[in-house]
Amino acid sequence: MSTLQRELTRLARQAGGSYKTVHDRTGMARRFVQHLRALNIQSRSVEQIKARHIESYIEARKAEGIGARSLQNEMAAIRTVLHTAGRDRLVEDHRLSNATLGISGASRAGTKDPLPDTVFDRVYQNALARDAGLAATLQLQRLLGLRAQEAVQAVLSLDTWRHELDAGKSRLTITFGTKGGRLRETSVIYPQQVNAAIDTARQIAAQRHGRLIDRPALKNAMDYYHYHLRQLGLTGRQASQSLRYAWAVDSLSWHRQQGAGHKDALARVAMDLGHGDGRGEFVKRVYAQQPAGGKT
């Protein structure tokens, strides 16, 4: 690993965020350094990075067929790393705006489909045959609308959730694996199934020294989870994120049934998903495009 890549990787981690965010950021750093090396650009530190280097990198990624939304995310990662390094003047250079780079205006519509219950049931049964802890994690992700990392780290919250449910609460606190480390609460829209899933998960964890995914570190557990979900057929538009899409559709319907108006229901789903109540229209565009199956 070159000196520049080590520095960029350190900054990518120092900036913080969820496992996926940091992972994507370090991947960008690796690709960026490889691009500079291919052009024989001898930058040895982040202080030597220039706007033209970033422009060249984005143009090369466009030539590879990378879409505008992905490139927007890569530029966000680059800006975060540069900001962490104190290169704010470069971050604010007009040459590096999305519009100038030709990557603005991409659709925010969802890239996944809500996973139908018939597909989920098949995947769940196959997961159960492989690994009970894998299946329990998968079920918690579907029943609570969790991100993948939140689901893998859900084992750390099982006792808290049991206490919250026993206290009659209708919302559970999501603490571990959240985006940006921000706590949030999510509505329990399938009370019976959630109660049963938490009890099952606690039993499995008790037999595995407090783990559902029996791996020594978070990275190993995440790799294991994603690998097996791909093996079980959750890829493309029906990847693991499709579980969250399906939950969002069902959650919108549930909030409407509780008496919320359409806009209010969208705002509540946005809060449940951890996007904030001002992101209702975002939820409508990204998540709530198609009917899911409904588990109530």
Helices and strands as residue ranges (DSSP letters): H 3-14, H 19-38, G 46-48, H 51-63, H 68-84, H 88-91, G 94-96, H 98-101, H 117-130, H 132-144, H 148-152, G 154-157, H 158-166, E 171-174, G 179-181, E 184-187, H 191-207, H 218-231, G 236-238, H 241-257, H 262-273, G 277-279, H 280-286
